[in-house]
Amino acid sequence: MFTGIVTHRGRLEAVEPTGAEGVLRLAIVVDPALEGLAIGDSVAIDGCCLTVTTIDGGRLTFDAIPETLRKTTLGRFSAGDLVNIECPLRTGDALGGHIVQGHVDGVGTLRAIEAQGEDIRMVVAVPEPLRGDTLPKGSVTVDGVSLTVGEVFEEDGEERFSLYLIPHTLAVTGLGTKAVGDSVNLEMDVMGRWVRHHLERLQGA
């Protein structure tokens, strides 16, 4: 479990096939190295929960299976890319963002990036299967970053939502380097998703 508070940035050193069909190995260098990490631990990479397979100082490797590559932006990574990193929540840690599973629900597309004073307004188009899962002033995870939804609206036949990012968020995450048209990993609020799921089951009973 995570909170959507990015603690480190990592650089993708290599993306290589493992020999298993469709599986890619991601080698990521983190400086400073993540303390207390062990092989088999979970780490959120751009919001996607992956398992550490090797550790060599600040160099970590992760294997991404075809399902992960289809549902996230990880299959589009190339050497040199920077990624957001968060280690899992430990007992007693502060819940600074919101409850995040690291299970990416789908890939959104940035439709607008607008300066508003020192802040930035971003507009994200929601993929069809996730329509209705965003709520104004609710929580959403974008590339592993816990954010608050501004508005939810329809435009050009798409459901879209806005985000308002402060300079600190832009500086410590990869969101400040994004451009219109870029893809981002989305995890919708898990609590809202479960409420919707149970209501739909009750209505269909």
C-alpha positions in Angstrom: 0.0 0.0 0.0 1.2 3.5 -0.8 0.1 7.1 -0.2 0.9 8.8 -3.5 3.6 10.9 -2.0 6.7 10.6 -4.3 9.9 10.3 -2.2 12.5 9.7 -5.0 13.1 10.1 -8.7 14.9 7.4 -10.6 16.5 7.1 -14.0 15.7 4.2 -16.3 19.1 2.7 -17.2 17.9 -0.1 -19.4 14.7 -1.9 -20.7 15.5 -5.4 -21.8 13.6 -8.7 -22.5 14.0 -11.3 -19.8 13.7 -14.3 -22.1 10.2 -15.1 -20.8 7.5 -14.3 -23.5 6.5 -10.6 -23.4 8.3 -9.8 -20.1 10.5 -6.8 -19.8 13.2 -6.1 -17.2 13.5 -2.5 -16.1 16.8 -1.4 -14.5 16.4 1.9 -12.5 19.1 3.9 -10.8 18.0 5.8 -7.7 20.3 8.4 -6.1 20.4 8.4 -3.1 19.8 4.7 -2.8 16.6 3.5 -1.1 17.4 2.4 2.4 16.1 -0.8 4.0 14.9 -2.2 0.6 15.1 -6.0 0.1 14.6 -8.3 -2.9 10.9 -9.1 -3.1 9.7 -5.7 -1.7 7.1 -3.7 -3.6 8.0 -0.3 -5.0 5.7 2.1 -6.9 7.2 3.1 -10.2 5.1 6.0 -11.8 2.3 4.6 -9.7 2.6 1.0 -10.8 3.4 -1.5 -8.0 6.4 -3.7 -9.0 8.5 -6.2 -7.2 12.2 -5.7 -6.7 14.1 -8.6 -8.4 17.8 -7.4 -7.8 19.6 -4.7 -5.8 23.0 -3.4 -6.6 23.6 -0.3 -4.5 21.3 2.3 -6.0 20.5 0.1 -9.1 17.3 -1.8 -8.9 15.6 -4.2 -11.4 11.9 -5.0 -11.8 10.1 -7.4 -14.2 7.0 -6.2 -15.9 4.7 -8.8 -17.4 2.5 -8.3 -20.5 -0.6 -7.4 -18.5 1.3 -4.6 -16.7 2.7 -3.3 -20.0 -0.8 -3.3 -21.6 -2.5 -1.4 -18.7 0.2 1.1 -17.9 2.8 3.4 -19.6 5.7 1.2 -18.6 5.8 -0.5 -22.0 6.6 2.9 -23.5 9.6 3.5 -21.3 13.1 3.9 -22.8 16.6 4.3 -21.3 17.2 7.7 -19.9 13.5 8.3 -18.8 12.9 9.6 -15.3 10.3 8.0 -13.1 8.5 8.7 -9.8 9.3 6.4 -7.0 7.5 5.6 -3.7 8.4 2.9 -1.2 5.4 1.1 0.5 3.8 2.5 3.6 5.1 1.0 6.8 3.2 0.7 10.1 3.3 4.0 11.9 4.1 6.1 8.7 2.0 9.2 8.1 -0.7 8.9 5.5 0.3 12.1 3.7 -1.8 11.6 0.5 -4.6 9.0 0.2 -4.8 5.2 0.1 -3.1 4.1 -3.1 -2.7 0.4 -4.1 -0.3 0.8 -6.9 -2.8 -0.9 -9.2 -3.0 1.3 -12.3 -6.6 1.4 -13.6 -5.8 2.8 -17.0 -3.8 5.3 -19.0 -5.0 8.9 -19.4 -3.9 11.6 -21.9 -2.9 15.1 -21.1 -5.2 17.5 -23.1 -4.1 20.9 -21.7 -1.4 22.4 -19.5 -2.0 26.0 -18.6 0.0 28.4 -16.3 -2.2 30.1 -13.7 0.2 32.4 -11.8 2.9 30.1 -10.3 0.6 27.1 -10.4 -0.2 24.9 -13.4 -3.6 23.6 -14.4 -3.6 20.2 -16.2 -6.5 18.6 -17.9 -6.5 14.8 -18.3 -8.8 12.8 -20.6 -10.1 9.6 -18.9 -10.2 6.4 -20.9 -13.7 5.0 -21.6 -13.7 2.2 -19.0 -13.0 4.7 -16.2 -15.7 7.2 -17.0 -17.7 8.1 -13.9 -14.9 7.2 -11.5 -13.6 10.7 -10.9 -15.3 13.1 -8.4 -14.7 16.9 -8.0 -12.5 17.4 -5.0 -11.9 13.7 -4.8 -8.5 12.0 -4.9 -6.8 10.5 -8.0 -3.3 9.2 -8.5 -1.4 10.4 -11.6 1.9 8.7 -12.4 2.0 7.8 -8.7 1.3 11.3 -7.4 -1.7 11.8 -5.0 -3.7 14.8 -6.3 -7.1 16.4 -5.8 -9.5 16.6 -8.7 -10.6 20.1 -9.6 -13.5 19.9 -12.1 -14.9 16.9 -14.0 -16.5 17.7 -17.3 -17.2 16.6 -20.9 -15.4 17.9 -23.9 -15.0 16.6 -27.4 -16.9 13.5 -26.4 -14.4 12.7 -23.6 -14.7 12.7 -19.9 -11.9 15.0 -18.5 -10.8 16.3 -15.2 -8.6 19.2 -14.1 -5.7 19.3 -11.6 -4.1 22.3 -10.0 -0.4 21.7 -9.3 1.8 23.8 -7.0 5.5 24.5 -7.8 6.6 22.0 -5.1 4.8 19.2 -6.8 6.1 20.2 -10.2 9.7 20.3 -8.8 9.8 16.9 -7.0 7.8 14.8 -9.5 7.9 14.2 -13.2 4.7 16.1 -13.8 6.6 19.3 -14.4 8.2 17.8 -17.5 4.9 16.6 -19.1 3.6 17.9 -22.4 0.2 18.0 -24.0 -0.5 14.6 -25.6 1.6 12.6 -23.1 0.2 9.5 -21.4 -0.1 9.2 -17.7 -0.9 6.3 -15.4 -4.2 6.7 -13.5 -5.4 5.0 -10.3 -8.8 6.1 -9.3 -9.8 6.4 -5.6 -10.1 2.9 -4.4 -12.8 3.7 -1.7 -15.0 5.4 -4.3 -14.5 2.5 -6.7 -15.7 0.0 -4.1 -18.7 2.1 -3.2 -19.7 2.3 -6.8 -19.1 -1.5 -7.3 -21.4 -2.4 -4.4 -24.1 0.1 -5.4 -24.2 -1.3 -8.9 -24.5 -4.9 -7.5 -27.3 -3.8 -5.3 -29.1 -2.1 -8.1 -28.7 -5.2 -10.3 -29.9 -7.6 -7.5 
